[in-house]
Amino acid sequence: MNYFQAIVLGFLQGLGEFLPISSSAHLAVAPFLFNWHYQGLQYDVMLHLGTLVAIIAYFWKDWIKIISEGILRPQEKAGRFLWYVLLATIPGALAGYLLEDKAETIFREPYIIASSLIFFSVFIFLADRKARNQKGLESLTLIEVLLIGLAQSLAILPGASRSGMTIMMALFLGYRRQAAARFSFLLATPLIVGAALLEIPKISLSQVSGPFVAGFLSATVFGFLSIKFLLLLLKSRNLTPFIIYRLGLAAIILLKYFL
């Protein structure tokens, strides 16, 4: 793998992790579309570490407040938010643990990825069109948190998109687009931390080359920018551009696969 490929894959991971377009789909499809050699799980882990740094860098002040209130005032509404986030993480963590092998094999088939991009785009579209934009994160209830967590677990399928599924469910529940995106990002933090702790031991230091570092830095920078971009965009816009992109990508994958 050369530096160009590393930076492109980091770019795709950084944008795909936080925009509702599926980073896992892009990492799986890029080698298929460009005839690149798949670098394997270790490189994917390196890219995920980049997005972990990005999300912590963006939300570190929020997390200090969330953790302190969760520990010092767990019985109050603000203090419960920490435990809500951790609770909502459980379904996604279980899905990742139980279906990890399939996620690395069967689920990475191009036609399955294209089908997921199309199928879940329908539900993102419906949620976006029915969005009432009424509630902020202070309105979260235990049942809603569990529903959003279950939606996040669908992201084990490349093409679903972790952020897409969590934002979709939050919109169905009546939350404002920006609030839905913010909760999606906060919800991603413990999940990415957990995945990183499990996968870091699998990284061999002998494989941490220049391109690996370039991919890590690319994922960090573009991950940070994508968080900032989506939160700003959803102040006044809907998810239509991402739905169009998902459908376009699915069409390209299917054309490449069948022709």
N, C-alpha and C positions, 0 to 999 in steps of 0.2 A: 504494500500500500504506500502510495506517495503522499506528499504533503497536501496536494490539491484534493485528493479523495478524502483525506482525513478532515480537512476544513469543511468540505461539502457535507460530509456525514455529521459533523458537529453542528453545522448550520441546520440541517434537517432535524436533528435531535432537539436542538435548542428551541426551534419554532414549534415542532410537532408536539413536544411535551406539554406546552402550555396553551397553544392554540387548538381549537377543536378539530384537528385534522389527523391525529394519530401519529406519534413519533415511531411506534413499533412498526406501523405499516410502511413508513418511509424508509426505515433502516432495512427492512426486509426487501422492499421493492427496488431500492436504488441499485443494488448489485444486479438484480434481474433486468432492469431497464438499460443499464449502462455497461453490462457485461463485466462488472467488477467482481473480484473474489470476495466472498463473504468473510469478514474478519473474525467472526465467532463471538461467543458470549463475553470473553474478556474485554474486547473492544467496546461492546455495548455497555458493559459495566463502567468503563472509563468515561463514556459519554454521559451516562446517567449521573456519575459523580460531578460532572460539569454542571448539569442542570440543578443538582442538589446545592452546589455552591451559589448558583444564581438565585434560587428561591430563598435561601437563607440570607443572602446579601440584601435582597429586596424587602423581606419581611422580618428582619431581625428585631426591630423595635416592637412590632406587633407580637412576636413570640415571647419577648421578655415580659410584656404586659400580660399576655394570655397565661403563661406559666406561673407568674407570680400570683395572679388573681386566682388561678385554679388551685394553687397550693394554700394560699392564705385565706381565701374566701370561697371554698368549694360549694357552700350551701347557697350562695347568692347567684343571681342570674349570670352576671359577668364571669363568675368563677366556674360555672358549669360549662362554659364554652370549651375549655380545654378538654374536659372529659367527653363532651359531645364529639369533638374532633377525633379523639382516640377511639371512641366507640365506632364512629363511622368508618374508621380505617380497617376494622376487623374483617368485614366481608371481602374486601379487596386483597388483604393479606392471605386469607384462607384460599381464595381463588388462585392466587399466585403460587401458593405452596402445593395445592392439589393438582393444578393443571400445568405446572412449569414445563414438563416434558412435551406436552402437546403444543404449548406456546412456542417452543423452540423447533417443532417439527411440522406437524399437520397444519397448525394454524398459520404457518408462514407460507403456505401455498398461495401463489399469486391470485388464482381465481377465488379463493376463500377471502383473501384480503379485499379484492374488488367487490365481492358480494357484501362484505361487512360495511365497506364504505357507503355503498348504495342503501343497504337496509337501514342502517342507523341514521343516515341522512334524512330519511323520511320522518323519523321521530324527533330529530333535532329541529326540523322544519316545522312540525306540528307544535312543538313546545314553544318555539320562537314566535309563531303566529298567534298562539293562545296566551302569550305572556301578559300577565296583568300588571306587572311592574309595581306591585303595591308594598311588598314587605322587605324589610332590611334584616340583617343577621341577628338583630336583637329579638326577632320573632321566632327563632328556631325552637322547635319542640323535639322531644325524644323520638317520636314516630317519624318526623320529617328527616331527622338525622340518619335514622336507620334506612329509610328509603333512598336517600342520597348515597349512603354507603353501599347499599345493594347495587345501585346503578353504577357506581365506580367499579364494582367487581366485574362488570361486563367488559372492562378495558383489557382483560386478559386476551380478548380477541383483537389481533391487529386490524385496524380499520374502524374499531368502535370509537376509540379516543377516550382516555380517562377524563380529560377536561370536558370533552363533548358530552359524556354521559352524566357527569355531575351537574354541569350547567343545565343540561336538558331537564333533569329531574327537578332541580331547583326552580326552573321556569314553570314547569307543570304545577308546582306547589305555590306559585304566585309571587316568587321573589323577583326583585329587580335584577336586570341583566348584570349590572356591575357587581351587585351583592353576590349573585350566583357565581360569577367568575372569581371573586375574592375568596369565597368559601372553598371553591374548587382548588385554588392555589394553596390555601392553608391546609386543606385536607390532603394534598399531595405530599406535604413535607414529611410527616411521620412515615408514610408509605415508602417514599424514596430513601429516607434514612434507614428504615428496616431492611429494604432490599440491598442497600449499599453494604450494611453490616454483614449480611449473609454472603454477598458476592465478592467483597474485597479479598477475602482469603484465597479466592480462585485466581486472582491476578498474579502472574509470575513476573517478578521484577525484571527478568531477562527480556520480557516482551515489551516493557515500557520504553519504547523508542521515541524518537523525535516526532513522527506522525501521531503516535498515541497522545503525546502532550499537546500537539497542535489541535487534535480533535477535542480534547478536554477543554482547552481554552476557547475554542470556537463554540462549543456547546454552552459554556458559561456565559460568554458575551451575548450570544444570540438568545439564550434562554432569558437573561435579564431584560433584554430589549423587548422580547415577545410578551412578557408579563406586563411591562409598562404600556406597550402598544394596545393590548386587549382591554385593559382597564380603562384606558383613555377612549378607545373606540366605542365601547359599550355604554359610555355616557350618553351617546346620541344616536348610535347606529344599532342595527340588528345583526343576526348571524348569517344573513343571506350570502355574503361573499365567500364564507367558509363552506357553505353547503354547495355552492356552485363549484368551488375548487375540488371538494371531495368527489363530486360526480364526474368532473373532468378527469381527475386522476384515475378513477375507476375505469372510465372509458379507455384511457391510454393503456392501462394494465391489461384489460381484456383484449384489446386490439393486438398488443404485443404477444399475448399468450396464445391466441387462436390463429394468428396470421403467420 
